[in-house]
Amino acid sequence: MKWILRISWSYLLLPFILFGVGWLRLAIAVPLIGIMLWALWEIWKKAEGANDEFQPRLTTSVILLAGLWVLLSGVGGYAFQNYDFHARNAILRDLIEYEWPVIYAQPERGPLRMLVYYIGYWLPAALAGKIFGWNFANGFLFLWTWLGVILVILHLGSILRTSAVKAALLLIGFSGLDALGAILFASEYPSLWPPIQHLEIWAGVLQYSSFTTQLFWVFNQALPAWLCILLLMRKQGNDASFLAWTLCFFFAPLASIGLLPYLALKWFTQVRREKPLRGMQKKLILAGVLVLLISVIYFSSNSAAQDRGWQMPAWSDALKFILVEAGVLWLLLAPLRRRDSAWVVTGLLLLCAPFIQLGGGRDFVMRASIAPLMVLMIWCGTAVLDRAAPRWIRVGLLIALAIGSLTPMYEINRSLYRLVEYYFLLDQDQRLLPDREPAAHLEQGGAPEAEHPGALLADEIYTLAFLEDQLSDNYIANVRKSPYFRYLSPR
């Protein structure tokens, strides 16, 4: 188990070190990198005591299952890519073709347009792409994601104390009861036929994304967030837990908001039992503070991050959504978990998330829910695997999980359908390549199964440099007067 922990921490810290190299002044980057490497060394030493934990075996079946899941997600460009890949491909290309930090326009006066986004996950692949080109970068990104998924599966299997294959199937198949929502409440789209539709959007802008959906749409936020959540849940000290949370903030700020109550609960629980600072490594706390501070200063340069408030869906719609997406599973677990403070925290997070808006879109409900959904999934897996649990709870959970598994099955089916269509049903002259003319505007996609017909790749933006619509506010900011540009940026 010690090597899984060591590789996981290295996997998360390497992108932040690369961020320091490219986005910070030399006088700041050099000591920062030294502190990060120092902290990583301490973590490597602390991992020595992890060999007594349950260690699921890494088998050929697990490796192939994880690889197939990543392949069908579209990462790397080897299978159908959903609408969100338009921007994600453009980000990777700009990270390859522009100097770091990525600045699109730097006049002597006026707006200084810079890429300000959660770019950390792409940095290892982008560095490889700077040396060997676009195709190599995509291949590297695929392998990097494959490795990350394997690490997540092994951590999940260790926590559940089960085989890595069972852990993988639970991760891939876990979801809320979107199929019931589509049948009972969706007016037109989605429906259960054909089985390639995007069931997640049955409630409109409200969505608790399955883990398959997260990988197939927002892999850059989801995968590092999963790994940070699982590291925080391991039997590690508060110093390592704090560093895991700050790294989650660096990769996926909205997901870190949903994770924060669990960090606070872990600290509070330890306060009641013993001195919370006992045995804590100052190096890890310092590293975590620096990750958080630099990330906050960088992200705050984007004005879209300042948009916050309440979204007020009708109470009846919100309650239907909460009950279908997570409430049934949460209530089924009540007899086993009602005395657990984390069960209450999970319920509150899932109850409140639909009413909060942070940023220019409606992403908060989808991303802040990653942590409570991960906790809910682990509890469901634990209960199903526990033969001492009441039979009616296990049967109820299995039925709910079976219905929920339709959501990731439809995501996978869509990818398979478009892959087969592209290679076996379309003639050579019907297979289209993405337009290489940079786009200033991109229309919101319609039904995902009909997105960019005749092509696998969602790559119509090409570069973010010329975007002028509201979409650009999520990625590009005028940083001329920002604290980041004035005090941290190397340019």
Residue pairs with C-beta under 8 A, 6 or more apart in sequence:
1 47
1 50
1 51
1 53
1 54
1 55
1 158
2 47
2 48
2 49
2 50
2 51
3 47
4 50
4 55
4 151
4 154
4 155
4 158
5 43
5 47
5 50
5 231
5 234
6 43
6 44
6 47
7 147
7 151
8 151
8 155
8 227
8 231
9 40
9 43
9 44
9 47
9 231
10 40
11 147
11 148
11 151
11 227
12 224
12 227
12 228
12 231
12 244
12 247
12 251
13 36
13 39
13 40
13 247
14 124
15 120
15 121
15 123
15 124
15 224
15 250
15 251
16 36
16 120
16 247
16 250
16 291
17 33
17 36
17 37
18 123
18 124
18 127
19 119
19 120
19 123
19 250
19 294
20 28
20 29
20 32
20 33
20 36
20 294
21 29
21 33
21 100
22 100
22 101
22 123
22 490
23 100
23 101
23 298
23 488
23 489
23 490
24 32
24 294
24 488
24 489
24 490
25 488
25 489
25 490
26 490
28 488
29 490
32 290
32 294
35 283
35 286
35 287
35 290
36 287
36 290
38 283
38 287
39 243
39 281
39 283
39 284
39 286
39 287
42 281
42 283
42 284
43 240
43 243
43 284
46 236
46 237
46 240
46 281
53 158
53 235
54 157
54 158
54 161
55 158
56 153
56 154
56 157
56 158
56 162
56 163
56 164
56 167
57 163
57 164
58 150
58 154
58 164
59 164
59 165
61 165
62 150
62 153
62 164
62 165
62 168
63 150
65 165
65 168
65 169
65 172
66 146
66 149
66 150
66 153
66 168
67 146
69 149
69 168
69 172
69 212
69 215
70 76
70 142
70 145
70 146
70 149
70 215
71 78
71 79
71 142
72 79
72 80
72 216
72 412
72 415
72 416
72 419
73 79
73 145
73 215
73 216
73 219
73 415
74 80
74 81
74 82
74 85
74 216
74 415
74 456
74 458
75 141
75 142
75 145
75 215
75 219
76 138
76 139
76 141
76 142
76 145
77 89
77 138
77 456
77 457
77 459
78 142
79 415
79 418
79 419
79 456
80 414
80 415
80 418
80 419
80 422
80 456
81 89
81 456
81 457
81 458
81 459
82 216
82 217
82 448
82 451
82 458
83 217
83 444
83 445
83 448
83 451
83 458
84 217
84 218
84 458
85 457
85 458
85 459
86 442
86 458
86 459
86 460
86 461
87 461
87 464
87 471
87 474
87 475
88 219
88 220
89 457
89 458
89 459
89 461
90 459
90 461
90 462
90 463
90 464
91 115
91 117
91 119
91 122
91 464
91 475
92 122
92 125
92 126
92 129
92 137
92 138
92 141
93 134
93 462
93 463
94 102
94 115
94 463
94 464
94 465
95 102
95 115
95 119
95 122
95 123
95 126
95 129
96 126
96 129
96 130
96 134
96 137
97 463
98 104
98 115
99 491
101 114
101 115
101 489
101 490
101 491
102 114
102 115
103 112
103 113
103 114
103 115
103 491
104 113
104 114
104 115
104 464
104 465
104 476
105 111
105 112
105 113
106 112
106 113
106 491
110 480
111 478
111 480
112 478
112 479
112 480
112 485
113 476
113 477
113 478
114 301
114 476
114 477
114 478
114 479
114 485
115 464
115 475
115 476
116 298
116 299
116 301
116 302
116 475
116 476
116 477
116 479
117 302
117 474
117 475
118 220
118 221
118 250
118 251
118 252
118 253
118 299
120 224
120 250
120 251
121 219
121 220
121 221
121 223
121 224
121 251
122 141
122 220
124 140
124 144
125 137
125 138
125 140
125 141
125 144
126 137
128 136
128 137
128 140
129 136
129 137
129 138
129 140
145 219
145 223
148 223
148 224
148 227
149 215
149 223
151 227
152 171
152 223
152 226
152 227
152 230
153 164
153 167
153 168
153 171
154 164
154 167
155 227
155 230
155 231
155 234
156 167
156 170
156 171
156 230
156 378
156 381
157 163
157 164
157 166
157 167
157 168
158 234
159 230
159 233
159 234
159 378
160 166
160 167
160 170
160 378
160 381
160 382
160 385
161 385
162 381
162 385
166 381
166 385
167 381
170 377
170 380
170 381
171 211
171 377
172 211
172 212
172 408
173 212
173 401
173 404
173 405
173 408
173 409
174 210
174 211
174 373
174 377
174 380
174 401
174 404
174 405
174 408
175 210
175 211
175 212
175 213
175 404
175 405
175 406
175 407
175 408
176 208
176 210
176 324
176 325
176 326
176 329
176 404
176 407
177 324
177 325
177 328
177 400
177 403
177 404
178 199
178 200
178 202
178 210
178 324
178 325
178 404
178 406
178 407
179 192
179 199
179 403
179 404
179 406
179 407
180 324
180 403
181 199
181 202
181 203
181 320
181 321
181 324
181 325
182 190
182 191
182 192
182 197
182 199
182 202
183 192
184 324
185 202
185 203
185 320
185 324
186 202
189 197
189 201
189 447
190 197
190 198
190 199
190 201
190 202
191 197
192 199
192 406
194 449
195 406
195 409
195 410
195 413
196 410
196 413
196 414
196 417
196 449
197 410
197 414
197 447
197 448
197 449
198 410
198 411
198 414
198 447
198 448
198 449
199 406
199 407
199 410
200 207
200 209
200 210
200 213
200 407
201 207
203 317
203 320
203 321
203 324
203 325
204 313
204 317
205 311
205 313
205 362
205 365
206 313
206 317
206 318
206 321
206 325
206 354
206 362
206 365
207 325
207 365
207 366
208 325
208 326
208 350
208 365
208 366
208 369
208 373
209 217
209 218
209 366
209 369
209 370
210 404
210 407
210 408
210 411
211 222
211 226
211 373
211 374
211 377
211 408
212 407
212 408
212 411
212 412
213 407
213 408
213 411
214 221
214 222
214 370
215 222
215 223
216 411
216 415
218 366
218 367
220 251
220 252
221 251
221 252
221 254
221 255
221 367
222 252
222 255
222 370
224 247
224 248
224 251
224 252
225 248
225 251
225 252
225 255
225 256
225 259
225 367
225 370
225 371
226 370
226 374
228 244
228 245
228 247
228 248
228 251
228 256
228 259
229 244
229 248
229 255
229 259
229 262
229 370
229 371
229 374
229 375
230 374
231 240
231 241
231 244
232 241
232 244
232 245
232 248
232 259
232 262
232 263
232 266
233 262
233 375
233 378
236 244
237 279
237 280
237 281
237 284
238 266
238 267
238 270
238 276
238 277
238 280
239 280
239 281
239 284
239 285
239 288
240 284
241 263
241 266
241 267
242 263
242 284
242 285
242 288
243 284
243 285
243 287
243 288
243 291
245 256
245 259
245 260
245 263
245 288
246 256
246 288
246 289
246 291
246 292
246 295
247 291
248 255
248 256
248 259
249 256
249 291
249 292
249 295
249 296
250 291
250 295
252 367
252 370
253 295
253 299
253 305
254 358
254 359
254 363
254 364
254 367
254 368
255 367
255 368
255 370
255 371
257 358
257 364
257 368
258 349
258 353
258 367
258 368
258 369
258 370
258 371
258 372
259 370
259 371
261 345
261 349
262 342
262 345
262 371
262 375
265 341
265 342
265 345
267 276
269 341
270 276
294 488
297 483
297 484
297 487
297 488
298 484
298 488
299 305
300 306
300 482
300 483
300 484
301 477
301 479
301 482
301 483
301 484
301 485
302 473
302 474
302 477
303 473
303 477
303 478
304 359
304 360
304 473
304 474
304 477
305 358
305 359
307 357
307 358
307 359
307 360
308 357
308 358
308 359
309 357
310 355
310 356
310 357
311 354
311 355
311 356
311 357
311 362
312 355
313 321
313 354
313 355
318 354
318 355
321 354
322 350
322 351
322 354
325 350
326 350
326 369
326 372
326 373
326 376
327 350
328 400
329 376
329 380
329 397
329 400
330 343
330 346
330 347
330 350
330 376
332 393
332 396
332 397
332 400
333 343
333 376
333 379
333 380
333 383
333 393
333 397
334 343
335 390
335 393
336 379
336 383
336 389
336 393
337 343
337 379
342 375
343 379
345 372
346 372
346 375
346 376
349 368
349 369
349 371
349 372
350 369
350 372
350 373
350 376
353 364
353 365
353 368
353 369
354 365
356 364
356 365
356 368
357 364
358 364
358 368
359 474
360 470
360 473
360 474
361 474
380 397
380 401
383 389
383 393
383 394
383 397
384 394
384 397
384 398
384 401
386 394
414 448
414 449
417 449
418 449
418 456
419 456
422 431
422 454
422 455
422 456
426 454
430 454
431 454
431 455
432 452
432 453
432 454
432 455
433 455
433 457
434 452
434 455
434 457
434 458
434 459
434 460
434 462
435 460
435 462
436 462
437 462
438 461
438 462
438 463
438 465
438 466
439 460
439 461
439 462
439 466
439 467
440 466
440 467
440 468
440 469
441 467
441 468
441 469
441 471
442 460
442 461
442 467
442 469
442 471
445 451
451 458
452 458
452 460
461 467
464 472
464 475
464 476
467 475
467 476
479 485
479 489
